[in-house]
Every structure is written in structure tokens, then in C-alpha cells.
Amino acid sequence: MSLVGVLVERRVALALLTLIVTVAVGLGVPRIGLDPSSDAILPENDPYGALVEEVEQDFPRSSSALFAFIDPDGDIFNREALGAMEALHDRFGEVQSAVAVGSIVNFRLNAVDEDLYDRKYLLPPLESLSDDDLVAVKQIALADEDLTKTQLSRDGDMALALLKYRPNSEDREERLSISRSVIELRDSLRQEHPGVEIYALGNDLFELDSYLAQIKDRTNLAPLVALSTTLLLWLCLNSLPFALSTLVVSFVGILLTLGTVGWSGFEFNQISNMGPLVVLTIAMAHGIHIISIYLQGLHEGRNKEDALRHSLELNLQPVTLATVTTAMGFLSLNYCTSAGIYGFGNVVAMGVIWAYLVTLTLLPAVIMLVPTRRIPRPLGVRGMITKITQVVITRANALFWVSLLVIGICLAMLPLNRVDFDRFAFIDKESDFHLVITALAEKIGNDQTLVYAIDSGEYYGIANPQFMQDIERFATWLEEQPDVSVVNSYVGMLKTLNKAENDNDEAWYRLPEDNLQVIDYLVGYQLIQEIEPHLEPIFDPEYTTVRVSVGTSNLSNRELLGLNERIENWYAENLNPDYRVLPASNTILFSRLNNTISTQLLEGFTVSFVLITLTMLVGLRSVRYGLLSIAPNLFPPAIVFGVWGLMVGELSPYILMLFSISIGLVVDDSVHVLSKYIAARREGKTPESAVAYSLDKAGSAITITTAALAMGTFILVFSNTYYYQNVALMLTPIIVVALLLDLLFLPPLLMKLDNYLERRSQTAASRS
């Protein structure tokens, strides 16, 4: 018995077996976890990552939340705004595990201003201040460069407060719980001080934002995709039962995919979170091909079983080929070492295979249960395909050359794109994070920080005069760079303390010459840091390593990498080679994503393209048609990326993965057209008749599946993250363009080539 015979004759047993397996695998769904951390999108093999982790052993990541207070009227030095900041200081203990908070409310004046104004802190008790006093406080604050480069906007309309906390463990749930307590305090302050804009952000809050965005997308978008696609199929197939049959089988495929993910221990992240939605649309596409040919068979007078058998015979090869090529496209993402990307590829590839299996084992039994007293006739699509077929056959030459012209123009526009990446594109544009980062760039100019750890190589080495002088030269050179807004290092602290120790004489604003005095200053800073834990550590407890922070703003990733390269070249040429200089923040890691991930994705695309082409050659059992299949599969992403280059011009490296996955997705349509064309040609039909047969058998199905796929991907526009919105804006037109090429370019190409080869064959035969 053939495979098609088994699928038809044993459909009930296969369906029951499928349901049993689904229940067993589906028990893994509750085990699914979410990884909302930004680290999930970083490449795992970047050597910079290992260096950053090494530095974090001496300088652990700060657990903190940044509160931003913005006055709509442009002056933060008013009673309500300062009162809101004082309230934060009074109530910061409401945040779980909080230890300290620092802002202009408890900002200590420098020694000169302390003597001049006869107080230690910038802000006296608020109730004791008159309006004139508030103006004076504002003038003092805006004149302090340490404040205006770190905590206060240059115009005085925004102030920052840093709240530190110490989690008891590295457990994600504890971090998310702390973040929720920060949000609760923020919301409470907003209610008490409605005249002040209050925002909160931080690494853990970023993680919470990502976590909530994933939950929101999965909760809202999945039902929307299912409902809209079902309604579309109902309209196209003119049958609600058949539309629901496709939906049910697709959801079984989704359940199997999710269950497998749960049992494997894999966690969904910002990118792979959307994998199940992609699986849903692909699974529905398989079902539509089988149902559409099944309905055609019923209209031709076949009984239900013969119609099902006929549909499976026609679709088994192209559906299998489409599954293999789609899985290859997504599996090629494993060339990328970003867990976000290869996780997405593996989830969808796994889902595609499950969708294929349930389509063959469950769908036949389901559609045979649907009563056919009135055979539904698809609306509009069949008539549209008939008209397209007439145009293709009568205007083949014009369609071919016009298509080539459009393709050529779009390919010429590809170089207009440049690859860049915004790590904050994964969160809601309306979130506190996005708003504050934008405000920091505009108002303070310190929204990006490069951090370097410089290891002297010896215990108490940072007190060595030569080491201090080298760091001073390094800091001075950094301050001279036009794209650097602020530099923080321990030499500035040492010079300030030395000046204060000598009656604030400017002549003493220099590094201490006495080694013991240096050590006293270092120990004193550590004591102050224990009292005021909102201060950042600038050297390690063994006095061997210092941190140098370089603040900058409004730089693209390429500009950040350029700045980092200049810095690396400078210290390689000017610092003692015995020192070790290590990157100490993830800023460069994220900036390097452009080069690292783009290269890896290009490698993956090359491999998937070669494998998919070979699969088409073997699957279609024809070198000629296998090679021809490249055109309608490779050109759609090239066309869309070309137009994108003209209209937008900026590509995230994560968007580049669409090259790999789209060629796997769009191959589905061309496989169905080609397989039926080849079958007709082998029966002796002319190229024109073969095209007519191919479009008659496959045209309606690929049009409906394209509409379903396009609708499913377009709904990602309503995602909470800018990244998915971009994916939708590019993947949807790629799918539509692929259909247009399969209907209007591939058939003329097939006719043109086959007629040319036939003429050559006839000419050669006549000559012989």
C-alpha cells in the first residue's frame, strides 16, 4: 500500500494516535519559561562577553532603578517636583531589598560651596525655603558640572534619582518582584504629585517590560491571528466547517510545538516568543492546499474518499518539499550564536515539522467528517486565477520583461540599506525606558556609557604614582574627544580631595604625591560609599583595578565602535603594556551586533540557499526546474529590501534573518506551481497548457495561503515591540511579492525557456 493509501485507509487510527501523542507532548506546556533579559539577544561566542564577565567578578553589575522627574513647565526646582523627590527619599524602603537612594535632594556640595553657603547639602529642608531660595538652589545646581553631566538636565527641567537595592539571590522571579515594587512606588508618587512626570527604568525594569510585552503579545496577538485567519478562510473557502478544520489542526500543531519546547527546557525570549504565531500560519497553509484540491475533486464528481486521495497524491510531494525547505531556512539560523535568533529558528522549524505531520495524520480524518451535502465553492479566487492565466498566456513576453525590469531596479537599490541596531527596539515605545533614554540623550547627553577596567597587576597598584599619572593622561585624552560628554575615574576624586585638604587652593587640584595620603583617600572613599551606597565603585577592594567610565550620547552603533577603536588604539600605544585593559559594560557588545550577527546570518543564508536549491533539484527530479525555482524564491526578499533601502534605509541585523526564513516560506508557492507544471509537461502538454493546468490546480490554493500568511504576519504590526513591527512591514510584502512572481513571472519564465529549448531541439532534429 502506498503512503497516500495508508493516509487515507488508516486515517482514523492515525488521527487517534496523533491525539494521544498530542496529549502526552502537551503536558510539557506548563513547563515553558520566558527569558526577558536583554542578554538573550547577544551572541554567545563574542570574546568581549567573556572579558565583561571577568570584570564583573570585581565590579558586579549594579542592581538599581533610575527615577526621572520631569517638570512640564520646564523648571524642576519648584515645590511639587522637589517634594516628589523628597517623597522618594522618604519612601524608597517600600521597594523590595532597597538600600539607598541618591539625587539632588542628598547631593553633597563640594568643599568650596560648602564653605560659601554654610551647609553640606545642595538642598536644605524644603519647608524652610522661600521662592528666592529655590532660585538660588537652582543657580548653584546648574553651575555644578558634576550634576549637569550626570543627574540634572542643562536647562533644569529634569532631575534623576538612583535607587539601589540588593537582591538576596540571582533568581529571576525575585528581580521581577523587585521591579514590580519599583513600579508600585512610581505609580503612587505619580498619584500624589500629578503635576510632575515621574518615570522609572533599569536593567531589571527593562527585563520586566520585556516580560510583560511577551505576555501581552502572546495573549493578544495569537487570538487575533487565529480569528482573522479563520474569517479569511471562511470567506475564501465559503465554508466555516472547513475553515475551522484547518484551524483545529493548526492548533494541534501549535500545542505539539509548545509541549516540545516545554519538555526541552528551552525558554522563550523576545524573538522566539513569536515562533508559535509563525507556525500557526504555516500549518494553516498546508491544510488549505489539501482542502482546496479536495473541494475541486468533489466538484468534479469524485466521492469524498477519492477526492481526498487525489488531493493527497497531488499535494504530498510539494507539501513535503515546502516543509523541508521551510525547516532548512529556519534551521540555518543556528549559524547565529544569538539565543534569540537560533531559538526562534529552532522553535519554528520544530513547529513546521509538527504541522506537516498533523496535516497528514489528522486533517484527512477531520475533513472526512465534514458533511458535504452542499459542496462549498471558493469565492472569487478561482475566477481571478482564470483571468490571470489568460493574461499570462497571452502577454507572457511583456510580463517577463517588465518583471525583469522591476527586479533589476530593486536590486540596484539594495546598497542604499545600512545595518544598524537599537537594543531598545525590543520594548514598547511608550514605556518609561524609551521615554527616559530619549530624554537623557536630549537633555543631559549621557545616555550611553563605555566602561573600561584597568588592572595595575599588583596589590595596591592603583596607589602607584606612575599608574595614577597614566590614568590621568588617559582621562585627560578622553575628555578632549568631541564625542565624549563626561569621564569618571578615581583620579578626579583624588585631585578633588587633595584640593579640599589644602584649603581649596586650586594649585592643589592635582594628584597627591604622598603614597600614604593616596591610600587614606581611597579608604575614605570606601567608607563614604558604605554610608552612601548609591555611589558607584570606582576601584576594587584590593586596590589593583580601577574603572573608567566614558559617557557619550546620540551615537550610532558604528560611531560607538569607532570611538571604542580610538580608545583601544590610544591605550595600546600609550599605557604600560603590563596593564590589562578590559571592557566592563555591555555597550560595545550590543554595538558589535551589527557585524557579528550580520556575518553569521549571511553564512546561514548561504548554507540554507544551497541546501534548499539542492532539495528542489532532488524533489522536483529536474535540474532545469530546480534551478529555475531559485528566481521566484530569491527575488521577493531582494525586491522588498531594495524598496526598503529607498524608503527607510536602516536595517536591524535581526531583520536580516528574513533573508534566510523568507526563502523557506515563499518556496511553498513555487513548489506547488512547479510540481504541477512538471507533471503536466511529463504528460505531453505544451508549455502553455502546462501553465494553465498548473495555475488551475495550484493558483487558488497559493492565493488563499498567501492571504492567510500575509494576514498572520501583518498582525505583528500591532505588537508591543518596534522589532516585530518592522518584521511585519517587511515579511508581509515579501510573501505578497512572492505570490505575484509565482503567478506573473514564473509561468512566463517557464514558457519562454521551454519553448526556446523545444525550438532548438526541433532545429537540431531538422538539421540532422
C-alpha positions in Angstrom: 0.0 0.0 0.0 1.4 3.4 -1.0 1.9 6.2 1.6 -1.2 8.0 0.3 -3.2 4.8 0.6 -2.1 4.5 4.3 -3.0 8.1 5.0 -6.5 7.5 3.5 -7.3 4.0 4.7 -5.7 4.3 8.1 -6.9 7.9 8.8 -8.9 7.1 11.9 -6.1 5.2 13.6 -3.6 7.9 12.6 -5.8 10.6 14.0 -6.3 8.8 17.3 -2.5 8.2 17.5 -1.9 11.9 16.8 -4.3 13.0 19.6 -2.7 10.6 22.1 0.8 12.0 21.2 -0.6 15.5 21.4 -1.9 14.9 25.0 1.4 13.4 26.1 3.6 16.1 24.5 1.2 18.9 25.5 1.8 18.1 29.2 5.1 20.0 28.7 3.3 23.3 28.0 3.2 24.3 31.7 7.0 23.9 31.9 7.6 26.7 29.3 9.6 29.6 30.7 10.2 33.1 29.5 13.6 34.7 29.3 13.0 38.5 29.1 16.7 39.5 29.7 18.4 41.6 27.0 21.4 39.2 27.2 19.3 36.7 25.3 19.8 38.6 22.1 23.6 38.8 22.5 25.9 36.5 20.6 27.2 33.7 22.8 30.7 33.5 21.3 31.7 37.2 21.3 35.1 37.3 23.1 34.1 40.7 24.6 31.4 38.9 26.6 34.0 36.8 28.4 36.0 39.9 29.2 33.0 41.7 30.6 32.1 38.7 32.8 35.7 38.7 34.1 35.4 42.3 35.2 32.1 41.7 36.8 33.7 39.5 39.4 35.4 42.6 40.9 32.7 45.1 39.8 29.4 43.3 40.0 26.5 44.7 38.0 24.7 47.4 39.9 21.2 46.5 41.0 19.4 49.8 40.7 16.5 51.7 39.3 16.7 55.2 37.9 13.8 57.6 38.6 13.4 60.5 36.3 11.5 63.6 37.4 10.5 66.0 34.6 8.6 69.2 35.1 6.2 70.0 32.2 6.8 73.8 32.7 10.5 73.5 32.4 11.7 74.0 35.9 12.3 71.1 38.3 13.2 73.5 41.1 9.6 74.0 42.3 7.9 72.8 45.5 5.9 70.0 43.9 8.8 68.5 41.9 11.2 68.7 44.8 8.5 67.4 47.1 8.1 64.4 44.8 11.8 63.7 45.0 11.8 64.1 48.8 8.9 61.6 48.9 11.1 59.1 47.0 13.8 59.5 49.7 11.2 59.1 52.5 9.6 56.0 50.9 12.3 54.2 49.0 12.2 51.5 51.6 8.9 50.4 50.1 10.9 48.9 47.3 11.9 45.3 48.0 15.5 45.0 49.1 16.2 48.7 48.7 19.3 50.1 50.5 19.8 53.7 49.4 18.7 56.5 47.1 20.7 59.4 45.7 19.6 62.6 44.0 19.9 66.3 44.2 18.0 66.0 47.5 21.0 64.5 49.3 23.7 65.8 46.9 26.8 66.9 48.9 28.3 70.2 47.9 31.9 70.4 47.1 34.2 71.8 49.8 34.3 75.4 48.2 30.5 75.6 48.0 30.1 74.1 51.5 32.1 76.9 53.0 30.4 79.5 50.8 26.8 78.5 51.6 27.5 77.2 55.1 25.8 73.8 54.5 26.8 70.3 53.4 24.0 69.6 51.0 22.6 71.3 48.0 19.0 71.3 49.2 18.1 72.4 52.7 14.8 71.2 54.2 12.1 72.1 51.6 9.7 73.7 54.1 12.4 76.2 55.1 12.9 77.6 51.5 11.4 80.7 50.1 10.9 81.3 46.4 14.2 83.2 46.2 15.9 80.4 48.0 14.7 78.0 45.3 16.1 80.2 42.6 19.4 80.3 44.4 19.5 76.5 44.7 18.8 76.2 41.0 21.7 78.5 40.2 24.1 76.5 42.4 23.0 73.2 40.9 23.2 74.3 37.2 26.7 75.7 37.9 27.9 72.3 39.1 29.2 70.3 36.1 29.2 67.1 38.1 25.4 67.5 38.4 24.6 68.7 34.9 26.6 65.8 33.3 25.0 63.1 35.5 21.9 63.9 37.4 20.4 67.2 36.1 19.5 68.5 32.7 21.3 71.6 31.5 18.0 73.5 31.4 16.9 72.4 34.9 13.7 70.7 33.7 14.7 67.1 34.5 16.4 65.5 37.5 17.5 61.9 38.1 17.5 59.8 41.3 19.3 56.5 41.6 17.7 53.9 43.9 19.9 50.9 44.8 18.7 47.5 46.1 20.4 44.3 47.0 18.6 41.1 45.9 19.1 38.1 48.0 19.8 35.9 45.0 20.1 35.8 41.2 16.7 34.4 40.9 14.7 36.0 38.1 11.4 35.9 40.0 13.0 38.0 42.7 14.3 40.5 40.2 10.8 40.8 38.6 9.2 41.1 42.1 11.6 44.0 43.0 10.8 45.6 39.6 7.1 45.4 40.4 7.6 47.1 43.8 9.5 49.9 42.0 6.6 50.3 39.6 4.2 50.4 42.5 6.2 53.2 44.2 6.4 55.1 40.9 2.6 54.9 40.4 2.0 56.0 44.0 4.3 59.0 43.6 2.5 59.9 40.3 -0.8 59.9 42.1 0.5 62.1 44.9 2.3 64.5 42.6 0.2 64.8 39.4 2.0 67.9 38.3 5.3 66.1 37.8 6.2 63.5 35.2 7.8 60.6 37.0 9.4 57.6 35.2 11.4 54.6 36.4 13.9 52.4 34.4 16.7 50.0 35.0 18.1 46.7 33.8 15.6 44.7 35.8 12.7 47.0 34.9 13.8 46.5 31.2 13.5 42.8 31.9 10.1 43.3 33.4 9.0 45.4 30.4 10.2 42.7 28.0 8.4 40.0 30.1 5.1 41.9 30.1 5.5 42.7 26.3 5.9 39.0 25.6 2.9 38.1 27.7 0.8 40.8 26.1 1.8 39.8 22.6 1.2 36.2 23.2 -2.1 36.9 24.9 -3.4 39.4 22.4 -1.8 38.6 19.0 -2.4 34.8 19.0 -6.2 35.0 19.3 -6.2 37.9 16.8 -4.2 35.8 14.2 -6.4 32.8 14.7 -9.7 34.7 14.5 -8.7 36.9 11.5 -7.2 33.9 9.6 -10.2 31.8 10.2 -12.6 34.5 9.0 -10.4 34.9 5.9 -10.5 31.2 5.2 -14.2 31.1 5.8 -14.6 33.9 3.2 -12.2 32.3 0.7 -13.4 28.7 1.1 -17.0 29.7 1.5 -17.2 27.1 4.3 -16.9 27.7 8.1 -16.5 23.9 8.9 -13.5 23.6 6.5 -12.0 26.8 7.9 -12.4 25.5 11.4 -11.0 22.2 10.4 -7.8 23.9 9.3 -7.7 26.0 12.5 -8.1 22.9 14.7 -5.4 21.0 13.0 -3.1 24.1 13.2 -3.7 24.5 16.9 -2.8 20.8 17.4 0.5 21.6 15.7 1.0 24.6 17.9 0.2 22.5 21.1 2.8 19.9 20.0 5.3 22.6 19.3 4.8 24.3 22.7 4.8 21.0 24.5 8.1 20.0 22.9 9.6 23.4 23.9 8.4 22.8 27.4 9.9 19.3 27.7 13.2 20.5 26.2 13.7 23.2 28.9 14.1 25.9 26.3 12.9 29.4 27.4 11.1 31.8 25.0 12.8 35.1 24.6 12.0 38.4 22.9 12.3 36.9 19.4 11.4 33.3 19.7 8.2 34.3 21.5 6.6 34.9 18.1 7.6 31.5 16.8 4.2 29.8 17.6 2.4 32.5 15.5 4.6 31.8 12.5 3.9 28.0 13.0 0.1 28.7 13.1 0.1 30.5 9.7 2.4 27.8 8.1 0.2 25.0 9.4 -2.9 26.6 8.0 -1.2 26.9 4.6 -0.6 23.2 4.4 -4.2 22.5 5.2 -5.5 24.9 2.6 -3.6 23.2 -0.2 -5.1 19.8 0.7 -8.7 21.2 1.2 -8.7 23.3 -1.9 -7.8 20.3 -4.2 -10.2 18.1 -2.2 -13.1 20.5 -2.9 -12.1 20.7 -6.6 -12.3 16.9 -6.7 -15.8 16.9 -5.1 -16.9 19.5 -7.8 -15.6 17.1 -10.5 -17.9 14.4 -9.2 -15.5 12.3 -7.1 -16.7 10.8 -3.9 -15.1 12.0 -0.7 -12.5 9.3 -0.3 -11.4 9.5 -4.0 -11.2 13.3 -3.7 -9.1 13.1 -0.6 -6.8 10.5 -2.2 -6.5 12.7 -5.3 -5.7 15.8 -3.2 -3.0 13.9 -1.2 -1.5 12.5 -4.4 -1.2 16.0 -5.9 0.0 17.7 -2.7 2.2 15.2 -0.9 5.3 16.0 -2.9 5.0 19.8 -2.8 3.9 19.9 0.8 6.8 17.7 1.8 9.2 19.8 -0.2 7.8 23.0 1.2 8.2 21.6 4.8 11.8 20.5 4.2 12.8 23.8 2.6 11.0 25.9 5.2 12.6 23.9 8.0 16.0 24.4 6.4 15.5 28.1 6.2 14.7 28.4 9.9 17.4 25.9 11.0 20.0 27.9 9.1 19.6 30.5 11.9 21.6 28.2 14.1 24.7 29.7 12.4 23.9 32.7 14.5 25.1 32.4 18.1 22.4 34.8 19.5 20.0 32.7 21.5 17.2 35.0 20.4 17.7 34.2 16.7 18.6 30.5 16.8 15.9 29.9 19.4 13.4 31.4 17.1 14.7 29.3 14.2 14.5 26.1 16.1 11.0 26.7 17.5 9.6 27.4 14.1 11.5 24.5 12.4 10.2 22.2 15.0 6.7 23.6 14.6 6.8 23.3 10.8 7.6 19.6 11.1 4.8 19.0 13.6 2.4 21.0 11.4 3.4 18.8 8.5 2.8 15.6 10.4 -0.6 16.6 11.9 -1.7 17.8 8.4 -1.1 14.3 7.0 -2.3 12.3 10.0 -5.1 14.4 11.5 -6.5 16.6 8.7 -7.7 13.7 6.5 -9.9 12.3 9.3 -11.2 15.7 10.2 -12.2 16.8 6.7 -13.9 13.5 6.0 -16.2 14.2 9.0 -17.3 17.5 7.5 -20.7 16.9 5.7 -20.8 17.8 2.0 -24.5 18.0 1.3 -23.6 21.3 -0.3 -20.2 21.4 -1.7 -18.7 24.8 -1.0 -17.3 26.7 -3.9 -14.4 29.2 -3.1 -15.4 32.8 -3.7 -13.7 34.9 -6.3 -10.3 33.2 -6.3 -11.0 30.6 -9.0 -12.3 33.3 -11.3 -9.4 35.6 -10.6 -6.9 32.8 -11.3 -8.7 32.1 -14.6 -8.2 35.7 -15.7 -4.6 35.7 -14.6 -4.0 32.5 -16.6 -5.4 34.2 -19.7 -3.2 37.2 -19.2 -0.1 35.1 -18.5 -0.5 33.1 -21.7 -1.4 36.0 -24.0 1.0 38.6 -22.5 3.9 36.3 -21.4 6.6 38.2 -23.1 5.6 41.6 -21.8 5.1 40.2 -18.2 8.6 38.6 -18.4 10.5 41.8 -19.4 8.5 44.1 -17.1 9.2 41.8 -14.2 12.9 41.7 -15.0 13.0 45.5 -15.2 11.3 45.9 -11.8 13.6 43.2 -10.3 16.7 45.0 -11.7 15.7 48.4 -10.3 15.0 46.9 -6.9 18.3 45.0 -6.8 20.1 48.3 -7.7 18.6 49.9 -4.6 19.8 47.2 -2.2 23.1 49.1 -1.4 21.0 52.0 0.0 20.5 50.0 3.1 22.8 50.2 6.1 22.8 47.9 9.0 22.3 49.4 12.5 20.8 48.1 15.7 18.9 49.7 18.5 18.8 47.4 21.6 15.8 49.3 22.9 13.7 48.4 19.9 12.5 45.3 21.8 10.4 47.2 24.2 7.3 49.3 23.9 7.9 52.8 22.5 5.5 54.2 25.1 7.4 52.6 28.0 9.3 54.6 30.7 12.5 53.1 29.3 12.2 54.5 25.8 11.0 57.9 27.1 13.8 58.4 29.6 16.5 57.2 27.3 15.3 59.7 24.7 15.2 62.5 27.4 18.7 61.6 28.6 20.1 61.9 25.1 18.4 65.3 24.5 18.7 66.9 28.0 21.8 65.5 29.6 23.7 64.0 26.8 24.8 60.9 28.7 22.6 58.0 27.6 25.4 55.7 26.5 28.4 54.7 28.6 31.6 52.9 27.7 33.4 51.4 30.8 36.9 50.1 31.0 38.6 48.3 33.8 42.4 48.9 34.1 44.3 46.3 36.1 47.6 47.5 37.5 48.8 43.9 38.1 49.7 44.4 41.7 48.1 44.7 45.1 47.7 48.4 46.0 48.9 49.1 42.5 46.4 51.9 41.9 48.3 54.0 44.5 51.5 53.8 42.5 52.4 57.3 41.2 53.2 56.1 37.7 49.9 54.2 37.4 48.0 57.3 38.7 49.7 59.5 36.1 48.9 57.1 33.3 45.2 57.0 34.3 45.3 60.8 34.5 46.7 61.1 30.9 44.1 58.6 29.8 41.2 60.6 31.4 42.6 63.9 30.0 42.8 62.4 26.5 39.2 61.1 26.8 37.9 64.5 27.9 39.4 66.0 24.8 37.4 63.8 22.5 34.5 65.6 20.8 32.0 62.7 21.2 32.7 62.3 24.9 30.4 64.2 27.3 31.8 63.1 30.7 34.6 61.0 32.1 34.6 59.4 35.6 37.7 57.9 37.2 39.4 57.8 40.6 42.0 60.4 39.6 39.3 63.1 39.6 38.3 62.0 43.1 41.9 62.1 44.3 42.5 65.5 42.9 39.3 66.9 44.4 40.1 65.5 47.9 43.7 66.8 47.6 42.4 70.3 46.9 39.9 70.2 49.7 42.7 69.0 52.1 44.7 72.1 51.2 42.1 74.9 51.8 40.5 74.5 48.4 43.6 76.1 46.8 43.3 75.5 43.0 47.1 74.9 42.9 46.5 71.7 44.8 44.0 70.3 42.3 46.5 67.6 41.3 47.4 64.1 42.2 48.8 63.6 45.7 52.5 62.8 45.8 52.4 61.0 49.2 51.5 57.4 48.7 50.1 57.1 52.2 47.9 60.1 51.5 46.5 58.4 48.4 45.7 55.3 50.4 43.9 57.4 53.0 41.8 59.0 50.3 40.9 55.6 48.8 40.0 54.2 52.2 37.9 57.3 52.9 36.0 56.9 49.7 35.2 53.3 50.6 33.8 54.5 53.9 31.7 57.1 52.3 30.5 54.5 49.8 29.3 52.3 52.7 27.4 55.3 54.1 26.0 56.3 50.7 25.7 53.1 48.8 24.2 54.9 45.8 27.8 55.8 44.9 29.3 53.6 42.2 32.6 51.7 43.0 35.5 53.1 41.0 38.2 50.7 42.2 38.2 47.1 43.6 38.6 46.2 47.2 42.2 45.0 46.6 43.2 48.4 45.1 44.5 46.7 42.0 42.0 47.7 39.4 40.1 51.0 38.6 37.1 51.6 36.4 37.0 54.5 33.9 33.5 55.4 32.7 33.1 57.3 29.4 29.7 59.0 28.9 28.5 59.8 25.4 25.2 60.4 23.6 23.4 60.2 20.3 26.0 58.0 18.7 25.0 55.2 16.3 26.5 51.8 16.8 29.1 52.4 14.1 30.1 55.7 15.8 30.3 53.9 19.2 32.5 51.2 17.7 34.7 54.0 16.1 35.1 55.7 19.5 35.9 52.4 21.2 38.5 51.6 18.5 40.2 55.0 19.0 40.2 54.4 22.8 41.7 50.9 22.3 44.4 52.2 20.0 45.3 55.0 22.4 45.8 52.9 25.5 47.6 50.2 23.4 50.1 52.9 22.3 50.3 55.0 25.5 49.7 52.8 28.5 52.2 50.4 30.2 51.8 47.0 28.4 51.9 45.3 31.8 48.4 46.8 32.5 45.4 44.8 31.4 42.6 46.9 30.0 39.2 45.1 29.7 35.8 46.3 28.6 33.5 46.4 31.6 30.0 47.1 30.1 27.7 45.5 27.5 27.5 48.7 25.4 30.2 47.5 23.0 28.7 44.0 22.9 25.4 45.4 21.7 27.2 47.7 19.2 29.1 44.8 17.8 25.8 43.0 17.0 25.8 44.6 13.6 29.0 43.0 12.4 28.8 39.7 14.4 25.2 38.8 13.7 25.1 40.1 10.1 28.1 37.9 9.3 26.7 34.8 10.9 23.3 35.4 9.2 25.0 35.7 5.9 26.8 32.4 6.4 23.5 30.8 7.4 21.7 32.2 4.4 24.3 30.9 2.1 24.1 27.4 3.5 20.3 27.4 3.5 20.2 28.7 0.0 22.5 26.0 -1.3 20.6 23.2 0.6 17.2 24.5 -0.4 18.3 24.6 -4.1 19.7 21.0 -3.9 16.4 19.9 -2.2 14.4 21.4 -5.1 16.7 19.7 -7.6 16.1 16.3 -5.9 12.5 16.9 -5.0 11.4 18.1 -8.4 13.7 15.5 -10.1 14.8 18.1 -12.6 18.0 20.2 -12.8 16.3 22.7 -15.1 13.3 23.4 -13.0 15.2 23.1 -9.7 17.5 25.9 -10.9 14.5 27.9 -12.2 12.9 27.7 -8.8 15.7 30.0 -7.4 14.3 33.1 -9.2 10.8 33.4 -7.6 12.3 32.4 -4.2 15.3 34.7 -4.1 13.9 37.8 -5.7 11.0 38.6 -3.3 13.2 39.5 -0.3 15.7 41.2 -2.7 12.8 43.4 -4.1 11.4 44.3 -0.7 14.8 45.1 0.8 15.6 47.2 -2.2 12.4 49.3 -1.7 13.1 49.4 2.0 16.6 50.9 1.2 14.9 53.7 -0.8 12.1 54.4 1.7 13.9 53.7 5.1 17.5 52.7 4.6 18.2 51.2 8.0 18.2 47.5 8.8 18.5 45.8 12.2 20.7 42.7 11.9 17.8 40.8 13.3 15.7 41.9 10.2 18.4 40.3 8.0 17.3 36.9 9.2 14.3 37.5 7.0 16.5 36.6 4.0 17.0 33.1 5.4 13.5 32.4 6.6 11.6 34.1 3.8 13.2 31.9 1.1 12.0 28.9 3.1 8.5 30.4 3.5 7.9 31.6 -0.1 9.2 28.3 -1.6 5.8 26.8 -0.7 4.0 28.6 -3.5 6.6 28.0 -6.2 6.9 24.3 -5.3 3.1 23.8 -5.9 3.2 25.7 -9.2 6.3 23.9 -10.4 5.3 20.4 -9.4 2.0 20.6 -11.2 3.7 22.2 -14.2 6.2 19.4 -14.4 3.5 16.8 -14.0 1.6 18.3 -17.0 4.7 18.5 -19.1 5.6 14.9 -18.5 2.1 14.0 -19.7 3.0 15.7 -23.0 1.2 19.0 -22.6 2.6 22.1 -24.3 4.2 24.8 -22.0 1.1 27.0 -22.4 -1.2 24.1 -21.5 1.0 23.1 -18.6 0.9 26.6 -17.2 -2.9 26.6 -17.5 -3.1 23.3 -15.7 -0.6 24.3 -13.0 -2.4 27.6 -12.2 -5.8 25.8 -12.3 -4.7 23.3 -9.7 -2.4 25.4 -7.6 -3.4 29.0 -8.2 -6.4 29.2 -5.9 -4.6 27.4 -3.1 -1.4 29.5 -3.2 -3.5 32.7 -3.3 -5.5 31.7 -0.3 -2.4 30.6 1.6 -0.6 33.8 0.8 -3.5 35.8 2.0 -3.6 33.8 5.2 0.2 34.1 5.7 0.2 37.8 4.9 -2.6 38.5 7.3 -0.9 36.4 10.0 2.4 38.2 9.7 0.8 41.7 9.2 -0.9 41.4 12.6 2.6 41.6 14.1 2.3 45.3 13.3 0.2 45.5 16.5 2.9 44.0 18.6 4.3 45.9 21.6 7.8 46.0 20.2 9.2 48.0 17.3 11.2 45.0 16.2 8.1 42.9 15.4 6.5 45.9 13.7 9.5 46.1 11.3 9.3 42.3 10.7 5.7 42.6 9.8 6.3 45.6 7.5 8.9 43.6 5.6 7.8 39.9 5.8 4.3 40.7 4.7 5.2 42.3 1.4 7.9 39.6 0.8 5.1 37.0 1.0 2.8 39.0 -1.4 5.6 39.7 -3.9 6.4 36.0 -3.9 2.8 35.3 -4.9 3.0 37.9 -7.7 6.2 36.4 -9.0 4.8 32.9 -8.9 1.7 34.0 -10.8 3.1 36.6 -13.2 6.8 35.9 -13.6 7.5 32.2 -13.1 4.9 31.0 -15.7 6.2 33.3 -18.5 9.7 32.2 -17.5 8.8 28.5 -17.8 7.1 29.0 -21.1 9.9 31.2 -22.5 12.6 28.7 -21.6 10.7 25.5 -22.6 9.6 27.0 -25.9 13.1 28.1 -26.6 14.5 24.6 -25.8 11.8 23.0 -27.9 12.7 25.2 -30.9 16.4 24.4 -30.5 15.5 20.7 -30.3 13.4 20.9 -33.4 16.0 22.9 -35.3 18.7 20.4 -34.4 16.4 17.5 -35.4 15.7 19.1 -38.8 19.4 19.7 -39.5 20.2 16.1 -38.7 
